[in-house]
Each structure stands twice: as structure tokens, then as C-alpha cells.
Amino acid sequence: MNPGTILLLFVFAYFIGLLVISYFTSRNSDNQSFFIGNKKSKWWLVAFGMIGTSLSGVTFISVPGTVGKMTAGDYAFGGFEYYMMVIGFFIGYFIVAGVLLPLYYRMNLTSIYTYLGRRFNVEAHKIGSLFFIISRAIGATARLYLVVNILQIFLLEALGVPFWVTAFVLLLMILLYTFEGGVKTIVITDTLQTSFMILSLIACIVYILSNLNLSFGEAYSILEQKQYTHFINTDINSKTFFLKTILGGMFITIAMTGLDQEMMQKNISVDNLKNSKKNMLTFAGTLLFVNLAFLFLGGLLYLFAIQNGATYGDGVFGFKGADGQINNIMGDDLFPALSLGHFPIAISVIFIIGLISALFPSADGALTAVTSSYCVDLLGLNEDQQKTEKQKKRLRMKVHLTFTVIFFALIMVFKAINEKSI
């Protein structure tokens, strides 16, 4: 059995596991289960699952790739400079927990954009929701495209599977396990997926350290010597000047978590404000360690590549092909190229499972959130007294299916644009 078939079998088994979880969690579900999990979510489950939602496939692939310096490249970050943004995220989560969460719980919101209608008017409510739906649909499909493209290039293209089939099947998987339970289901599935993502991260770090015959401390010292570990950029004119980066990270968190229905939908599904704050702050602290581990992995990937024959040439880092040209594996290409081309099959399987585990929490949450926002904010489903619960549920399912089709169309647009690095 060839490696590609083995990887596909593991992906299939993984998906079956998600469907089994969905079956048990979605029984007797209704619209409130789908929108806010009947406000019965356990805070520690939400906190752990949100790690996967926050990091997504972009972090899993792109953050390790930012560590290496390019002599003639265009990457914004180098070394561990990205960590200053993570510190900004951390500060932002405290502001969200202290200011926004109390507001949402006091108003007992299903959609956070309902606040705009109560504070201003119905137009503000609907426009706020509409902007969320547009931005989330584009952002989520950009992240989906990154992962679908990696699976296509490194795994499925050799088997003759077209790109559109890969995208369609992955979206179908997400649709099937979120269709009934919504938030009630994804709180559980995101916890499972975050576990696999972190296990994949740890397994890759352990494998590289073992392969290079280095301890953690020895590896860090080598990275330090190669200037891969600098955290703080003190050049005030630089894009990555540390104060700019920290402030940017803080406001990104306030806007893209605190004012974002997808991220807050899970937070307000917790039974009370005190536990929701516990969830937010636990999640914020955990992200500090997880992002640092991804950056450390990025440094190890560059060391591994150099040890196995990779070289720099004209600002390009990678392995020489038969034509003598260096095939670039920097940035988004680094982690998948090494995992699927130079690591043993067991680590390749772990990488693929980790990659899909990073993909699904951001995709399933986005699909559920845009459906919820459209139904609650634009259709006014919660306030509709003329429809029965059964009719409301049927309408919500139609909306969910429609957004799945829209997500598929947007992924194909990204494919047509053919951007190299998300």
C-alpha cells in the first residue's frame, strides 16, 4: 500500500470519528442548540477547543515559515518577532473578558450584533451582521483554500483527484457533522481537533530533535546563534517594530474575537459569565505557549532542512532540483514540504491529521456562525412568531446548505487567483 493511500485511509477514519461524535451530540437538537448550544457548554471544553479555532491552518502552516530570514524576500516577520503580536493578542483577550463578555451576558444575546440594534437602530444591527458574514466568508475560505491546496499538491494531485473534488469533499465533511448540532457539536469536535493539532505539533518537534540528535536546550542555542530567536524588533521604522506589533495584536483580538460572532458564539454558549471569563483567560494563556511552540518548530524545520541538503541561493531557500535550480520551500511551503517529502510515513500521517485538525475548527465555526448570524440578525428567526420550530429548523438548514455552496465558490475563486502564500 503506497503512502498516499495510507494517508487517505487515516483521513477517512478521522472523518468517521467526527460523524460519530456529531450523531451523539446532535440528538434532540433545536435551533438554540445550533446557535448557542442551549447555553450548556463546559467552559474548559470551549477554552481548549478555541485554540484550534483561533490558530487555524494558517498558523499551523504559516507561523513556522516566518522564522527563517530571507535575504531578498517579502515576509513581514523574521525570527520570533511574531511573538510580539501574540503578546498583543493576550492583552486583547483580557479586554474582551473584562469589557465585552459582561455586556453580552447582561443582554442575554444569541447574536452579538443584536447589541447594535438595541444601542443604535435596526439598520446598524443588520449592516453589522452583513459585514461579519462577508468578512468571515472570505477569511474562512482563504484559510480553507490554504489547507485544501496543500492536500491537493502534496497528496491528491498524484492520485489524479481534481482540486474541485478535494474542496467539495472537505466542505461536505464539515457540512455533515455541523448540519444538526451546530455549536453543541463543534464545542466537542473542536476539542478533539485541537488535541490532534497539538499532538501533531509535539510529535514533529520530538522527531526533529531526535533526528538531529539535539536536546531542547542545544537546539535553542543553535537557533540563537543563527539569529532565529530574536523576539524584539527595536527599529521604529520597521513594519514589525515591537510596539506596533503588540498594539496591532491587541486591536486584532478586540475586533476579530470580541466583535466576531464566530469566536463569541462559543463563549456565550457557556452557562454563566464567570465561567465564560475563565474560558477566555485560560485560552489566552494557553495560546502563549502554543504559539511559542510553533515558532520553535519553525526554527527546527529550517535546521532540519539545512542538515538534509537545503541551501540558500538568490534569496531562495530549498533543495536543488535536477535542473540545478533551487526549489523554494520557504514560508507556507516549508512545513508541508518537509513533513510529506522528508519525514517518515508515521510523521507524515501525524502532520496530515494535525493539518486537518487545524482546518476544521476554523471552518466549522465559520460556517455555523454565518448561518447563525444570517438567521438571527437578517431573517429575525428568533422573533418570528408565525413559524413553528420545525419550519424554523428547516429554514436554518437551507441557509446552512446555501453558505456551504458559497464557501465552495469562494475557494474556487482563490484557486483562480492562485495566490502562493495566504
N, C-alpha and C positions, 0 to 999 in steps of 0.2 A: 504494500500500500504506500503510495507516494505521500510526501509531506503535506502537499496541498489538500489531499483528501482527508488526511488525519485532522488538519486544522478545521476543515468544514464540518466534520463529524462533531468536534468539540463545540463549535458554534451552534450546531443544531441541538445538541444536548443542553447547552446553556439556555437556548430559547425555550425548549420544552420545560425547563425548570421554572422560567418566568411565567409560562402559561399555567403551570400547576399552582403557583402562588396566586396568580390572578383569579383562578377558579375559586379558591377558598376565601379570598378576601373580598370578592365582588358579590358573593351570595347575599341576597336580600338588600342589595344596594339601591339607593334612590339618588335624586339629583343632589341632595345635600351631602351624600357620601362622595359623589363625584366632585363637587365644588370644594368642600372643606372637611371631608372625612368625618362628618357628623360631630366635629369638634371633640374627637375622642383619641386623637393621635398622641402617642407617648413622646414626651419632649426629647428623650435621649435617642429615640429612633429617628426623629426628624433631624436632630443635630448631626448625627452620623451620616444620614442619607444626603443631607445638604452639601456635604463635602464633595460628593460626586457631581451634584448639580452645579455647584459653583466652579469646580475645576474644569469639567467637560473635556472633550477630546482635544481642544485647542491647548489647554495646559499640559495634558498628557504628552502631546507631541511637540508643541512649540517651545515651552519653557526650557526643557533640557537643551534645545538647539540654540538658545540665546547665549549660552555660557561662552562659547568659543569666540575669539576675536577674529574679525575679518580685516585684512589689510586694504581691501578695496570693495567693501560690501556696504549694505544699507540697513543692517539690523540696528534697531534703536538701542538695545541693551547689550552689554558685554559683561563677562564675569558673573558675579552675583548681584549686579545692580538692580535687577528686577525685584529683589527682596525689599527694597525701599518702598516699592509700590504695595507689597504685601503688608508692610507695617501700616501704610495708609489705609489699606482695607480693614486692618484690625481696629484702628481708631474709629473708622466709619461704622463698624458693627456696634460699637458702644453707643454711638449717637443714635443709630436706628433703634437699639434696645431701650434707650432712655427717653427718646422723644416720640418716635413713630408708633412703636408697638402699643404703648399705653393709649394712644389716640385711637388706633384701630380696634382695640378691645373695648374701649369705653363706648364706641359707636356700634359695636357688635356687627362688623362688616363681613359680607361674603366676598364682595369685590372691593378692593381698597379705593377704586375710583368713585365709588358711591360718595366718598367724602367730598369730592369736588362738587357734586350736585347739592349736597347739604350746605356746603360753605359758600358756593357761588350760585350756579344755576344748572339746569338740565343740559344746556349746551356744553358747558365746561366738563360735565360728567362724561358725556358721550365723546367729546373730542379727546379727552384724556385717555379714555379706553381705546379709541380708534388709533391714536398714536402708539399706544402699547402694542396693539395687535399687529400693526405694520412693522414696528421695530423688532418685536420678538420673532415674528415670522421670518424676517430677513436674517436676523442674528442667529437664530436657531438653525436655519437651513445652511448658513455659512459654515457653522461648526459640523453639521451633518455631512456637508459636502467634503470637508477635510477628511473625515474618517472613511466615508464611502470611497473616496478617491484612493486612499491608501490601501484599503482592502482590494480595490479593483486592480491597481498597479502591481502590488506585491503578491497577490494571491489568485484572483479570479480571472484576470486577463489571460494568463497562461492556459486556463481551462476553457477559454473561448466564451466566457459569460459576458454579455454586453453590459456597459455601465448602467443603462437604464434599468436593467433587470436587478442588478445589485441594489440600486437605490430603492426600487419598488419593493423588493422583498424585505429590506430592513425597515422601511416605513410600515409595511404590512404587519411585521412583527410587533412594532410599537403600538399600532392601532389595535391589534387583537388583545394585548394584555392591559390596555388602558380603557378599552371601549365601555366596559360596565362600571368598574370600580373607581376610576379616576384617581383623585388624591388618596382615597382609602387604600388603593392598591399600590400606588407608587411610593408611598411612605415606606412600605415593606420592601418593594423591589429595589428602590434606591439604596436601602441599607445593604442588601445583598450585593448590589453592583459596586458600591463604594468599597466593600470588603475585598472584592476581587481586584479592584483597581489598586488598592494599597498593597495587597499581596503580590501583585504583578510588579509594582514599584520596588518592593523589598527584594523579591526574587532576582530581579535584574541587577540590583546593587550587589547582592551577595555573590551572584555568578561572576560579575566582572572583577570584583575584589579577589575572588578565588582564582580566576583565570590569570590575573596579573600578579598573583601571589603577594598581595598587599593587605595590610591591616587598614582599618578605617583611618587611623592617625597618619600612617605612612602615605596613604592616598591623598589625604587632605594636604599634607606637606608638599607633595609633588604638585598638586593643583595650585598651591600658594606660590611655589617657585615659578610656575608658568603664568602667573598673574591671572588665573581663572577665578580667584575667590574674592576679589575686591568688591566690597559692598557699597561704598560711598563714593559718588562722583561729586567732587567739590568745584567743578568748573561751572560757574553760574551761567555761562552762555550755552552750555550743553543742553540737549534735549532731555538728558537723564540726570540733570543736577538734582541732588537728593531731596532738597526741599520741594521742588516742583513735583517730583515723583511721589513723595509722601502725601502732599496735598491732593494731587491728582487721584491717587488711590483712595483717599478718604471720600472725595466727592463722587467718584465712580461707585463706591459702595452705597452711599446715601441714595444716589439716583437709580442705580441698577439692581439694588437689593431692596432698599427701603421703600422705593416708589415703583416697584416692579411686581405685578400681580403674580407672576410665576414663582418668584422667590418668597413672597409674603404669604401666598396661598397655603403653603405648608406650615409656615409659622403660626398663622391664625387658626390652623386646624388643631392646635394644641388646646387642651381643656381650659387653661386659665393663663392670665398674664404672667404670673410669677414663673410658671414652668416654661412659658414661651421665651422669657428673658434668659432662663437657664439654657435653653436650647441655643439661642443666638450667641451667647457669650462662650459656651462650650465649643460650639462650631468655630467661632472666631479664633480661639486659642489653638484648636487643632490645626487650623489652616496654616498657622505659623510654622509648625513642624513639617507638615506635608509638603508645602512649597519649598522649604529648605531642602528636603529630601530630593525633590525633583531637580533642583539646581545642582545638588551634589551628584546625582545621577548623570546630569548633563556633562559635568566635568569628567566623570568616569568614562562616558561614551567617547569623548574626544581622546582620552588616554588609550582606551581600547583600540580605537581606530588607528592611531599612530603606531601602537605596538604591532598592529597587524598589517602595516604597509601603507597606510594613508599618508598623503603628503599635501603640502600647500603649493599652489602654483598660480600666479596671476590673480590672487585673491580668491581662488577656488580651492576648497578642501575636499579631498576624496581619494578614490582609488583609480589608478591608471587603467584605461581600457586597452583593448588590442591595438587601437589606433594611436596609442601613446598619449591620448588626451585624458585629463583628469575628470572623472565623473563626479560632479558635486554632490556631496551628501550633507551639506551644512543646513542649518535651520530645520524646517519641518521634515526634511528627508533623513536626518541623522538617526533618530531612534528607530524608525521602521526599517531603514536600510540595513542597520547592524543586526537588529533583532531577527529579521526574516532572511538575511543573507549570510550572516557570520556567526550567529548563535546556534547552539544545538536545538533540535526539534522540540525538546521539552520546554526550553525557554521561549521558543517561538510561539508555542501554544499558549503559554502564560501571557506573553505580550499581546496576542490577539484577543484573549479573554479580557485582559486589562483594558485594551483599547475599546472594545465594545462596551465594557462596563463604564468607561468614561463617556462614551457616546450616549447611551440610553438614558441616564438620569437627566441630562440637559434636554434631550429630545422629547422624552415622555412628559416631562414637566412643562415644556413649552407648548406642546400640543394640547395638554389638559388646560393650561392657563388661558390660551387664546380662545378655546372653546368656552370656558367659564366666563371670561370677560365679555365675549360676544353675546352669550345667552343672558347674563345677568344685567350687563350695562346697556347693550344696544337693543336687545329684544325685551328686556324687562320681565324675564321669565319668572322671577321670584314673586313679583307683584301681580302677575296675570291671574285673575280670579276666574276667568272664563274657561280656562283649560284644566282638564283633570291632570293628576300626577302622571298618569300613563301617557297622555298626549305630550306633556312637557318633556318626559323622558325620551319619547320618540323624536321630538324636535331636537333635543340636545344631541342625540346620537347622529342625526342627519348633519348637524353643524360640525360635529367631531369628524365625521367622514369627509365632509367638504374641505375642512382645513388640512386633512391628510393629503388630499389631492393637490391643494395649493402648495403645501410643503414640497411635494414631489416636483411640481412645476418649477419652483424656485431653485431646487437642487439642479435641475437640468439647465436653468439659466446660468448658474455658477459654472457648470461644466462647459457651457458655450463660451463664457467669458474666459475660462481656463486660466484663472489666476494660480500662480505657482505656490504662493505662501499665504495662508489665511492670516 
